[in-house]
Each structure stands twice: as C-alpha cells, then as structure tokens.
C-alpha cells in the first residue's frame, strides 16, 4: 500500500476538509470520527475546534478531550478519511461511542484505508495512557467489523443505542 500518514487538521487542508464534508453529505454518510465537521461550514472553525477539544483545559464541558486526525496519502497529499481518538469516556461513549471513531471518504472506500488508519492510531492510544480501546460499529457494517477484527478487536456485546435506534457491536483492542 502507498505511504499514508495521520495528521491533525491544519489550514493547509482546509479546502480538502470541506470537499470531504460535501462528499460525506452527498453519500448520506454518518461522518464517524470527523468530530464537529458536520456542524460547521467554515473549515478554519473546524480546525480551531479540533485543537481546543484536544486540550483538557480548553475542551468544552459537554465533550471529552479528543485528538482529531486525517488520513493523508503522501503521494498526492490527498485527505482520505478521518479518525478521532477520545482520551476518556463520558456515559454515552462508555456504552455506545467508544474511544475511536473513523470513516473513509466515500470515493476512497474499500481500498484498505480504514484498516491502515486504525492500525496507525493504536500506538497513539498507548502514548496517551490507554491500555485498551473500545470501538463500536453498527450491527451489519461488515466493512467496519472486519477493520476492527483485523486490528485485534475482540467482540464483547451488542447494545441498542436508543437515540439513533440502532444496534451497535462493541469490540475491545488490547494495547
């Protein structure tokens, strides 16, 4: 596979971030692991929010500290997807959301990028002091389930998330 890197969102990628958002919306994608991208049309606002949310001192009380990454293909500097690592849990994350959310932009799916992105994020999880990570996926999302299993995920249980009225599979990855 070509060389890939996980990078924090920066102004250099502002245009691509918004192109990705449009692509996700056009496909009706849930934009997992994109943080607050859905809630803004200003890429600089999104980039600033990502930086604020990473720092426990500036993270809004309604959220948990989280690090936002973009998966970038080095050959053409193209943003391929997004991954968010939540440093800790609130009640919702401990039941439904987990430590890591991720998604690949629709035009780049089924090429192994989700698997690579998750593998690349696990050492960072160790660096911030996590011993294991919880990752969830919608029951029936075979691609995401395969991604989690390929990275050492062990199935724990399936839970019903009432707000979205969907069943989520819970997996743990030991670090």
MIVEX-418977 format. One record per residue (C-alpha): y, z, x; residue in one letter. Coordinates in steps of 0.001 Angstrom, whole numbers, plus 500000, padded with zeros to 6 digits. Last residue first. Layout:
N
YZXA ...
//
This chain:
175
497664523545497211X 495371523939494228X 496039521369491504X 495838522617487935X 495430520426484848X 496583520898481238X 495898518251478588X 498594517940475948X 498111517423472233X 501070516081470302X 503351517233467508X 506506516672469595X 507925520096468742X 504475521636468098X 502831521061471505X 499095521439470881X 497108522618473881X 494187521100475802X 492522523163478495X 491914523699482212X 491163520306483779X 491137520344487573X 493622518116489367X 492725517097492915X 495166514227493397X 492857511592491925X 492452513852488853X 496214513871488239X 496572510100488562X 493479509514486395X 494998511719483672X 498279509852483934X 496585506498483476X 494323507765480673X 497200508980478521X 494877509872475614X 495827513547475469X 499429513623476639X 499734514819480186X 500198518175481844X 500588519253485440X 500302522840486656X 500786523427490351X 499040525664492850X 500077527929495695X 503829527269495192X 506149528502497910X 508885525865498148X 507093524176501054X 503799524031499120X 505499522097496326X 506980519798498982X 503455519124500285X 502430518129496720X 505208515595496180X 503704512766498273X 500410512919496380X 502294512754493071X 504236509685494197X 501134507918495501X 499210508420492243X 502229507360490187X 502725504270492376X 499163502972492075X 500129499492490803X 499522500005487095X 503245500410486331X 506097498653488137X 507844496902485224X 507645500070483101X 509428502358485574X 506970504928486875X 506933508416485431X 506689511961486675X 506751515597485581X 505674518420487834X 505530522196487481X 504087522304483964X 505572521060480721X 503436522543477942X 502491526217478194X 504160527520481362X 506940524947480958X 507861526205477489X 507880529889478428X 510024529339481544X 508314528403484755X 509225528130488420X 510240525590491069X 510093522626488723X 509272519481490692X 510656516291489111X 509313512817489761X 510947509449489178X 509872505841489496X 510032502533491326X 513549502559492795X 513806499461495004X 514857499653498661X 513286496217499263X 510698497037501931X 511205500806501612X 509793501151498107X 511612504107496547X 510141506926494466X 512989508997493080X 513018512765493343X 514551515610491344X 514100519178492514X 514027521849489835X 515552525277489232X 514717526400485702X 516830525418482721X 518816527133479925X 520644529310482448X 522175526239484112X 521179525827487781X 524093526667490056X 522725529745491863X 519084528605491658X 520041525341493431X 518041522285492361X 519758522056488975X 523181521537490534X 521964518620492696X 520258516924489741X 523357517446487604X 525508515699490243X 523173512684490349X 523172512452486539X 526968512674486389X 527135509944489039X 524797507757486988X 527030507971483907X 525129507009480759X 523932510566480236X 521320512487478262X 518250510378479106X 518778510948482838X 518681514748482476X 515434515194484387X 513571511958485040X 510126513555485314X 508920512074482041X 511039509177480762X 509312509038477350X 509082505247477371X 510224503177474396X 509995500067476589X 513696499252476167X 514521502903476858X 512559503003480122X 514085499700481275X 517603500850480431X 517039504082482369X 515663502145485326X 518759499923485397X 520892503085485230X 519151504556488268X 519375501193490030X 523169501167489724X 523498504735491010X 521100504259493947X 523615504572496799X 525267507387494821X 522267509593495551X 519085510668493747X 516754512723495966X 514322510590497897X 510554510186497866X 509489507400500185X 507118504432499957X 505670502111502592X 503515499344501146X 500000500000500000X 
//
